[in-house]
Amino acid sequence: HRNAGIVDAFASFHGGRMLEPGDAIDVGGSAGGFGVYWDRAVTAPGSFTTAAPLPGLFSVGGAMAATGKALDWLRTSVLHGDVRLDQLIAAATAVRPGADGLVFLPYLAGERSPIWDPEARGAFVGLTLQHDRGHLARAVLEASALAIRHVAAPMLAAGVEVSVMRVAGGPARSTAWNQIKADVTGFPVEVPWIVETAVAGSAILAAVGVGAHPDLPSAIRAMTTIEARLEPDPERRDTYDRTYSAYTEIHPALSPILSAYRNRRREPPELPGPVLAKAGR
């Protein structure tokens, strides 16, 4: 038997039990990405639309650059690895939604969808003496969800509807993180039994290829299951609406400042007067 290959995102779509228009997924991973199936092609700024790997559907999606990697960066590069990941997430959950006014931009490697700016830079905005590592961690977790909401916004404006968002990868193992994603985006979140959805999706493709299942939809239904479902907390909606507004306004405000700063750094330094005078003799 010969099976065609598949990109990791579409493999995750299969492993994430995506079958109907409105089924969406946060693919997790170091970069992060969001995709949703719809029944027609749409134009959504900052995202892309392709034929889905299932008949009659289209995939509308966008990929970020480092939203998943940001928590590892905080733990290893900022906190020097002196706290375990589960401890850091626990510290984050002890902080109120909105991180007491602290907002994080996860643009540690530039950003792809939806702003497509390789010069974008990460930032903690709103730091005070009252903020501690729990606040930093909470802001990072919230930023990963805010980034999904930012990517999804043009799709929703184009008429796409999200009925449920599946989560995948390492972050999907954290119930607290999954709940933050539900609260920030407003999407119900479902957790597959196998969170490594790209691996599961590849197995599904192979099963169809060797004849174990007649087609992809039947293989997806037989080989995937949902372990848990989390609903958005309506009491947190106002807080996260305000946080999202700040999140989307910070990059446009900081970008010209950082651009000017980078340009100044690239200019050759001026030699001091005495050195110029000596060089002229």
C-alpha positions as YAML, in Angstrom:
chain: A
units: angstrom
residues:
- id: 1
  name: HIS
  ca: [0.00, 0.00, 0.00]
- id: 2
  name: ARG
  ca: [1.08, 3.57, -0.64]
- id: 3
  name: ASN
  ca: [-0.21, 6.50, 1.38]
- id: 4
  name: ALA
  ca: [0.12, 10.15, 0.51]
- id: 5
  name: GLY
  ca: [1.77, 12.38, 3.08]
- id: 6
  name: ILE
  ca: [0.06, 15.20, 4.92]
- id: 7
  name: VAL
  ca: [1.15, 18.42, 6.61]
- id: 8
  name: ASP
  ca: [1.09, 18.39, 10.40]
- id: 9
  name: ALA
  ca: [-1.77, 20.89, 10.66]
- id: 10
  name: PHE
  ca: [-4.15, 18.83, 8.54]
- id: 11
  name: ALA
  ca: [-3.05, 15.69, 10.37]
- id: 12
  name: SER
  ca: [-4.06, 17.48, 13.57]
- id: 13
  name: PHE
  ca: [-7.42, 18.29, 12.03]
- id: 14
  name: HIS
  ca: [-8.05, 14.56, 11.56]
- id: 15
  name: GLY
  ca: [-6.74, 13.65, 15.01]
- id: 16
  name: GLY
  ca: [-8.80, 16.46, 16.51]
- id: 17
  name: ARG
  ca: [-12.01, 14.86, 15.22]
- id: 18
  name: MET
  ca: [-12.83, 17.72, 12.88]
- id: 19
  name: LEU
  ca: [-15.69, 16.65, 10.64]
- id: 20
  name: GLU
  ca: [-18.27, 19.43, 10.27]
- id: 21
  name: PRO
  ca: [-18.44, 23.14, 9.42]
- id: 22
  name: GLY
  ca: [-17.70, 25.04, 12.62]
- id: 23
  name: ASP
  ca: [-15.30, 22.44, 14.00]
- id: 24
  name: ALA
  ca: [-12.09, 24.25, 14.96]
- id: 25
  name: ILE
  ca: [-8.76, 23.39, 16.51]
- id: 26
  name: ASP
  ca: [-5.91, 25.02, 18.38]
- id: 27
  name: VAL
  ca: [-3.05, 22.88, 17.14]
- id: 28
  name: GLY
  ca: [-0.73, 23.72, 20.03]
- id: 29
  name: GLY
  ca: [2.97, 23.19, 19.53]
- id: 30
  name: SER
  ca: [5.78, 25.71, 19.83]
- id: 31
  name: ALA
  ca: [4.39, 28.09, 17.23]
- id: 32
  name: GLY
  ca: [0.65, 27.75, 17.69]
- id: 33
  name: GLY
  ca: [-2.10, 27.84, 15.11]
- id: 34
  name: PHE
  ca: [-5.85, 27.94, 14.68]
- id: 35
  name: GLY
  ca: [-8.01, 26.42, 11.98]
- id: 36
  name: VAL
  ca: [-11.71, 25.92, 11.36]
- id: 37
  name: TYR
  ca: [-13.75, 24.05, 8.77]
- id: 38
  name: TRP
  ca: [-16.40, 25.95, 6.84]
- id: 39
  name: ASP
  ca: [-18.79, 25.09, 4.03]
- id: 40
  name: ARG
  ca: [-17.49, 27.72, 1.62]
- id: 41
  name: ALA
  ca: [-14.33, 29.65, 0.85]
- id: 42
  name: VAL
  ca: [-14.01, 32.99, 2.60]
- id: 43
  name: THR
  ca: [-11.55, 35.87, 2.55]
- id: 44
  name: ALA
  ca: [-10.29, 36.66, 6.03]
- id: 45
  name: PRO
  ca: [-7.37, 39.13, 6.36]
- id: 46
  name: GLY
  ca: [-4.27, 37.60, 7.88]
- id: 47
  name: SER
  ca: [-5.41, 34.02, 7.35]
- id: 48
  name: PHE
  ca: [-5.62, 31.57, 4.47]
- id: 49
  name: THR
  ca: [-8.39, 29.45, 2.97]
- id: 50
  name: THR
  ca: [-7.76, 26.12, 1.27]
- id: 51
  name: ALA
  ca: [-9.75, 23.08, 0.30]
- id: 52
  name: ALA
  ca: [-10.05, 20.95, 3.42]
- id: 53
  name: PRO
  ca: [-8.82, 17.34, 3.42]
- id: 54
  name: LEU
  ca: [-12.48, 16.27, 3.63]
- id: 55
  name: PRO
  ca: [-14.93, 16.52, 0.72]
- id: 56
  name: GLY
  ca: [-17.14, 19.59, 0.53]
- id: 57
  name: LEU
  ca: [-15.34, 21.59, 3.21]
- id: 58
  name: PHE
  ca: [-12.86, 24.45, 3.32]
- id: 59
  name: SER
  ca: [-10.18, 25.09, 5.89]
- id: 60
  name: VAL
  ca: [-9.72, 28.64, 7.15]
- id: 61
  name: GLY
  ca: [-6.67, 29.06, 9.34]
- id: 62
  name: GLY
  ca: [-3.68, 30.97, 10.53]
- id: 63
  name: ALA
  ca: [-0.37, 30.11, 12.17]
- id: 64
  name: MET
  ca: [1.36, 32.07, 14.89]
- id: 65
  name: ALA
  ca: [5.11, 32.18, 15.52]
- id: 66
  name: ALA
  ca: [5.89, 31.41, 19.17]
- id: 67
  name: THR
  ca: [2.77, 31.43, 21.35]
- id: 68
  name: GLY
  ca: [3.37, 27.88, 22.52]
- id: 69
  name: LYS
  ca: [7.07, 28.44, 23.12]
- id: 70
  name: ALA
  ca: [6.52, 31.53, 25.26]
- id: 71
  name: LEU
  ca: [5.81, 29.65, 28.50]
- id: 72
  name: ASP
  ca: [8.97, 27.55, 28.06]
- id: 73
  name: TRP
  ca: [10.89, 30.77, 27.42]
- id: 74
  name: LEU
  ca: [9.53, 32.29, 30.63]
- id: 75
  name: ARG
  ca: [10.40, 29.22, 32.66]
- id: 76
  name: THR
  ca: [13.90, 28.63, 31.29]
- id: 77
  name: SER
  ca: [15.22, 32.01, 30.17]
- id: 78
  name: VAL
  ca: [13.56, 34.36, 32.67]
- id: 79
  name: LEU
  ca: [13.08, 32.12, 35.71]
- id: 80
  name: HIS
  ca: [16.21, 30.06, 34.92]
- id: 81
  name: GLY
  ca: [14.39, 26.74, 35.18]
- id: 82
  name: ASP
  ca: [14.01, 26.90, 38.96]
- id: 83
  name: VAL
  ca: [10.31, 26.00, 38.75]
- id: 84
  name: ARG
  ca: [8.57, 23.09, 37.08]
- id: 85
  name: LEU
  ca: [6.04, 23.75, 34.35]
- id: 86
  name: ASP
  ca: [3.16, 22.42, 36.45]
- id: 87
  name: GLN
  ca: [4.21, 24.67, 39.34]
- id: 88
  name: LEU
  ca: [4.31, 27.68, 37.04]
- id: 89
  name: ILE
  ca: [0.83, 26.95, 35.72]
- id: 90
  name: ALA
  ca: [-0.42, 26.48, 39.29]
- id: 91
  name: ALA
  ca: [1.02, 29.89, 40.20]
- id: 92
  name: ALA
  ca: [-0.76, 31.37, 37.20]
- id: 93
  name: THR
  ca: [-4.12, 29.92, 38.22]
- id: 94
  name: ALA
  ca: [-3.80, 31.59, 41.63]
- id: 95
  name: VAL
  ca: [-3.88, 34.98, 39.85]
- id: 96
  name: ARG
  ca: [-7.16, 36.60, 38.87]
- id: 97
  name: PRO
  ca: [-8.26, 36.66, 35.21]
- id: 98
  name: GLY
  ca: [-6.65, 39.60, 33.48]
- id: 99
  name: ALA
  ca: [-3.43, 39.13, 35.48]
- id: 100
  name: ASP
  ca: [-4.14, 42.28, 37.50]
- id: 101
  name: GLY
  ca: [-3.64, 44.49, 34.47]
- id: 102
  name: LEU
  ca: [-0.57, 42.75, 33.02]
- id: 103
  name: VAL
  ca: [-0.69, 42.00, 29.28]
- id: 104
  name: PHE
  ca: [1.87, 39.97, 27.34]
- id: 105
  name: LEU
  ca: [2.57, 40.12, 23.61]
- id: 106
  name: PRO
  ca: [3.92, 36.69, 22.57]
- id: 107
  name: TYR
  ca: [5.82, 38.03, 19.56]
- id: 108
  name: LEU
  ca: [9.15, 36.52, 20.61]
- id: 109
  name: ALA
  ca: [9.95, 35.44, 17.04]
- id: 110
  name: GLY
  ca: [8.03, 38.11, 15.17]
- id: 111
  name: GLU
  ca: [4.46, 37.13, 14.35]
- id: 112
  name: ARG
  ca: [2.62, 35.46, 11.53]
- id: 113
  name: SER
  ca: [-1.18, 35.45, 11.57]
- id: 114
  name: PRO
  ca: [-2.91, 37.79, 11.71]
- id: 115
  name: ILE
  ca: [-0.42, 40.71, 11.59]
- id: 116
  name: TRP
  ca: [2.37, 39.10, 9.50]
- id: 117
  name: ASP
  ca: [5.16, 41.23, 10.92]
- id: 118
  name: PRO
  ca: [8.62, 39.67, 11.26]
- id: 119
  name: GLU
  ca: [9.77, 42.77, 13.15]
- id: 120
  name: ALA
  ca: [7.08, 42.44, 15.84]
- id: 121
  name: ARG
  ca: [8.51, 42.03, 19.33]
- id: 122
  name: GLY
  ca: [7.26, 40.58, 22.59]
- id: 123
  name: ALA
  ca: [6.47, 42.72, 25.59]
- id: 124
  name: PHE
  ca: [5.06, 42.67, 29.09]
- id: 125
  name: VAL
  ca: [2.92, 45.79, 29.42]
- id: 126
  name: GLY
  ca: [1.59, 47.10, 32.72]
- id: 127
  name: LEU
  ca: [4.23, 45.73, 35.11]
- id: 128
  name: THR
  ca: [4.16, 46.93, 38.71]
- id: 129
  name: LEU
  ca: [5.93, 46.01, 41.93]
- id: 130
  name: GLN
  ca: [2.89, 43.95, 42.88]
- id: 131
  name: HIS
  ca: [3.35, 41.54, 39.98]
- id: 132
  name: ASP
  ca: [5.22, 38.29, 40.58]
- id: 133
  name: ARG
  ca: [6.03, 35.15, 38.62]
- id: 134
  name: GLY
  ca: [2.43, 34.00, 38.87]
- id: 135
  name: HIS
  ca: [1.31, 37.18, 37.12]
- id: 136
  name: LEU
  ca: [3.93, 36.74, 34.43]
- id: 137
  name: ALA
  ca: [2.82, 33.16, 33.86]
- id: 138
  name: ARG
  ca: [-0.87, 34.11, 33.84]
- id: 139
  name: ALA
  ca: [-0.22, 36.82, 31.26]
- id: 140
  name: VAL
  ca: [1.66, 34.35, 29.06]
- id: 141
  name: LEU
  ca: [-1.12, 31.75, 29.26]
- id: 142
  name: GLU
  ca: [-3.71, 34.40, 28.49]
- id: 143
  name: ALA
  ca: [-1.64, 35.69, 25.58]
- id: 144
  name: SER
  ca: [-1.74, 32.29, 23.88]
- id: 145
  name: ALA
  ca: [-5.54, 32.47, 24.03]
- id: 146
  name: LEU
  ca: [-5.66, 36.13, 23.04]
- id: 147
  name: ALA
  ca: [-3.57, 35.25, 19.99]
- id: 148
  name: ILE
  ca: [-6.13, 32.61, 18.97]
- id: 149
  name: ARG
  ca: [-8.94, 35.14, 19.38]
- id: 150
  name: HIS
  ca: [-6.94, 37.63, 17.29]
- id: 151
  name: VAL
  ca: [-6.45, 35.10, 14.49]
- id: 152
  name: ALA
  ca: [-10.09, 34.01, 14.61]
- id: 153
  name: ALA
  ca: [-11.55, 37.54, 14.59]
- id: 154
  name: PRO
  ca: [-11.26, 38.16, 10.81]
- id: 155
  name: MET
  ca: [-12.72, 34.72, 10.14]
- id: 156
  name: LEU
  ca: [-15.74, 35.42, 12.34]
- id: 157
  name: ALA
  ca: [-16.14, 38.80, 10.65]
- id: 158
  name: ALA
  ca: [-16.19, 36.99, 7.28]
- id: 159
  name: GLY
  ca: [-19.14, 34.89, 8.42]
- id: 160
  name: VAL
  ca: [-17.40, 31.78, 9.74]
- id: 161
  name: GLU
  ca: [-18.97, 30.35, 12.90]
- id: 162
  name: VAL
  ca: [-17.07, 28.29, 15.47]
- id: 163
  name: SER
  ca: [-19.18, 25.69, 17.24]
- id: 164
  name: VAL
  ca: [-16.35, 24.08, 19.19]
- id: 165
  name: MET
  ca: [-12.57, 24.36, 19.44]
- id: 166
  name: ARG
  ca: [-10.51, 21.25, 20.06]
- id: 167
  name: VAL
  ca: [-7.13, 21.68, 21.72]
- id: 168
  name: ALA
  ca: [-3.98, 19.73, 21.00]
- id: 169
  name: GLY
  ca: [-0.37, 19.21, 22.00]
- id: 170
  name: GLY
  ca: [1.27, 19.63, 25.37]
- id: 171
  name: PRO
  ca: [-0.81, 22.65, 26.46]
- id: 172
  name: ALA
  ca: [-3.98, 20.56, 26.08]
- id: 173
  name: ARG
  ca: [-2.89, 18.48, 29.08]
- id: 174
  name: SER
  ca: [-3.52, 21.47, 31.35]
- id: 175
  name: THR
  ca: [-7.17, 21.88, 32.33]
- id: 176
  name: ALA
  ca: [-6.43, 25.38, 33.64]
- id: 177
  name: TRP
  ca: [-4.89, 26.45, 30.34]
- id: 178
  name: ASN
  ca: [-7.78, 24.94, 28.40]
- id: 179
  name: GLN
  ca: [-10.26, 26.87, 30.55]
- id: 180
  name: ILE
  ca: [-8.39, 30.12, 29.89]
- id: 181
  name: LYS
  ca: [-8.67, 29.44, 26.16]
- id: 182
  name: ALA
  ca: [-12.41, 28.86, 26.49]
- id: 183
  name: ASP
  ca: [-12.90, 32.00, 28.58]
- id: 184
  name: VAL
  ca: [-10.81, 34.28, 26.36]
- id: 185
  name: THR
  ca: [-12.13, 33.10, 23.00]
- id: 186
  name: GLY
  ca: [-15.71, 32.40, 24.02]
- id: 187
  name: PHE
  ca: [-15.51, 29.02, 22.25]
- id: 188
  name: PRO
  ca: [-16.45, 25.76, 23.96]
- id: 189
  name: VAL
  ca: [-13.25, 23.73, 24.26]
- id: 190
  name: GLU
  ca: [-13.00, 19.97, 23.82]
- id: 191
  name: VAL
  ca: [-9.98, 17.85, 24.72]
- id: 192
  name: PRO
  ca: [-9.30, 14.77, 22.58]
- id: 193
  name: TRP
  ca: [-8.34, 11.57, 24.34]
- id: 194
  name: ILE
  ca: [-5.09, 11.62, 22.32]
- id: 195
  name: VAL
  ca: [-3.82, 15.19, 22.50]
- id: 196
  name: GLU
  ca: [-0.98, 14.50, 20.07]
- id: 197
  name: THR
  ca: [-3.47, 14.99, 17.28]
- id: 198
  name: ALA
  ca: [-0.94, 15.14, 14.44]
- id: 199
  name: VAL
  ca: [0.24, 11.65, 15.35]
- id: 200
  name: ALA
  ca: [-3.34, 10.40, 15.64]
- id: 201
  name: GLY
  ca: [-4.21, 12.01, 12.32]
- id: 202
  name: SER
  ca: [-1.30, 10.32, 10.59]
- id: 203
  name: ALA
  ca: [-2.47, 6.97, 11.98]
- id: 204
  name: ILE
  ca: [-5.98, 7.70, 10.67]
- id: 205
  name: LEU
  ca: [-4.60, 8.39, 7.21]
- id: 206
  name: ALA
  ca: [-2.58, 5.18, 7.30]
- id: 207
  name: ALA
  ca: [-5.61, 3.17, 8.42]
- id: 208
  name: VAL
  ca: [-7.59, 4.36, 5.42]
- id: 209
  name: GLY
  ca: [-4.63, 3.70, 3.15]
- id: 210
  name: VAL
  ca: [-4.37, 0.05, 4.16]
- id: 211
  name: GLY
  ca: [-8.12, -0.49, 3.94]
- id: 212
  name: ALA
  ca: [-8.90, -0.71, 7.66]
- id: 213
  name: HIS
  ca: [-11.59, 1.96, 7.15]
- id: 214
  name: PRO
  ca: [-13.39, 2.85, 3.92]
- id: 215
  name: ASP
  ca: [-12.84, 6.61, 4.11]
- id: 216
  name: LEU
  ca: [-11.50, 9.41, 6.26]
- id: 217
  name: PRO
  ca: [-14.75, 10.43, 8.00]
- id: 218
  name: SER
  ca: [-15.46, 6.87, 9.15]
- id: 219
  name: ALA
  ca: [-11.85, 6.44, 10.29]
- id: 220
  name: ILE
  ca: [-11.95, 9.72, 12.22]
- id: 221
  name: ARG
  ca: [-15.17, 8.70, 13.98]
- id: 222
  name: ALA
  ca: [-13.79, 5.26, 14.84]
- id: 223
  name: MET
  ca: [-10.30, 6.28, 15.93]
- id: 224
  name: THR
  ca: [-10.89, 9.48, 17.92]
- id: 225
  name: THR
  ca: [-12.88, 10.36, 20.99]
- id: 226
  name: ILE
  ca: [-13.38, 13.43, 23.17]
- id: 227
  name: GLU
  ca: [-12.27, 13.14, 26.78]
- id: 228
  name: ALA
  ca: [-13.48, 16.44, 28.25]
- id: 229
  name: ARG
  ca: [-15.44, 19.58, 27.40]
- id: 230
  name: LEU
  ca: [-15.11, 23.02, 28.99]
- id: 231
  name: GLU
  ca: [-17.57, 25.87, 28.59]
- id: 232
  name: PRO
  ca: [-16.60, 29.57, 28.65]
- id: 233
  name: ASP
  ca: [-17.28, 31.27, 31.99]
- id: 234
  name: PRO
  ca: [-19.63, 34.19, 31.19]
- id: 235
  name: GLU
  ca: [-18.54, 36.03, 34.34]
- id: 236
  name: ARG
  ca: [-15.06, 36.44, 32.87]
- id: 237
  name: ARG
  ca: [-16.19, 37.76, 29.50]
- id: 238
  name: ASP
  ca: [-16.03, 41.46, 30.36]
- id: 239
  name: THR
  ca: [-12.54, 41.12, 31.83]
- id: 240
  name: TYR
  ca: [-11.24, 39.34, 28.77]
- id: 241
  name: ASP
  ca: [-12.98, 41.71, 26.36]
- id: 242
  name: ARG
  ca: [-11.04, 44.55, 27.99]
- id: 243
  name: THR
  ca: [-7.83, 42.53, 27.97]
- id: 244
  name: TYR
  ca: [-8.30, 41.68, 24.30]
- id: 245
  name: SER
  ca: [-8.83, 45.34, 23.40]
- id: 246
  name: ALA
  ca: [-5.55, 46.23, 25.10]
- id: 247
  name: TYR
  ca: [-3.78, 43.27, 23.49]
- id: 248
  name: THR
  ca: [-4.75, 44.32, 19.96]
- id: 249
  name: GLU
  ca: [-3.85, 47.98, 20.58]
- id: 250
  name: ILE
  ca: [-0.40, 47.46, 22.09]
- id: 251
  name: HIS
  ca: [1.46, 46.25, 18.98]
- id: 252
  name: PRO
  ca: [0.32, 49.14, 16.73]
- id: 253
  name: ALA
  ca: [1.33, 51.55, 19.50]
- id: 254
  name: LEU
  ca: [4.75, 50.01, 20.15]
- id: 255
  name: SER
  ca: [5.68, 49.15, 16.57]
- id: 256
  name: PRO
  ca: [6.77, 52.64, 15.38]
- id: 257
  name: ILE
  ca: [8.74, 53.20, 18.60]
- id: 258
  name: LEU
  ca: [10.60, 49.90, 18.27]
- id: 259
  name: SER
  ca: [11.14, 50.42, 14.55]
- id: 260
  name: ALA
  ca: [12.75, 53.82, 15.14]
- id: 261
  name: TYR
  ca: [14.87, 52.33, 17.91]
- id: 262
  name: ARG
  ca: [16.10, 49.52, 15.65]
- id: 263
  name: ASN
  ca: [17.00, 52.01, 12.94]
- id: 264
  name: ARG
  ca: [19.04, 54.08, 15.39]
- id: 265
  name: ARG
  ca: [20.88, 50.99, 16.55]
- id: 266
  name: ARG
  ca: [21.80, 50.16, 12.95]
- id: 267
  name: GLU
  ca: [23.31, 53.57, 12.29]
- id: 268
  name: PRO
  ca: [27.10, 53.78, 12.73]
- id: 269
  name: PRO
  ca: [27.98, 55.61, 15.94]
- id: 270
  name: GLU
  ca: [29.31, 59.14, 15.64]
- id: 271
  name: LEU
  ca: [32.92, 59.54, 16.68]
- id: 272
  name: PRO
  ca: [33.46, 62.01, 19.52]
- id: 273
  name: GLY
  ca: [34.92, 65.41, 18.67]
- id: 274
  name: PRO
  ca: [38.48, 64.92, 19.99]
- id: 275
  name: VAL
  ca: [38.85, 61.70, 18.00]
- id: 276
  name: LEU
  ca: [37.74, 63.47, 14.82]
- id: 277
  name: ALA
  ca: [40.16, 66.30, 15.49]
- id: 278
  name: LYS
  ca: [43.03, 63.90, 16.05]
- id: 279
  name: ALA
  ca: [42.17, 61.97, 12.90]
- id: 280
  name: GLY
  ca: [42.26, 65.21, 10.90]
- id: 281
  name: ARG
  ca: [45.85, 66.04, 11.88]
...
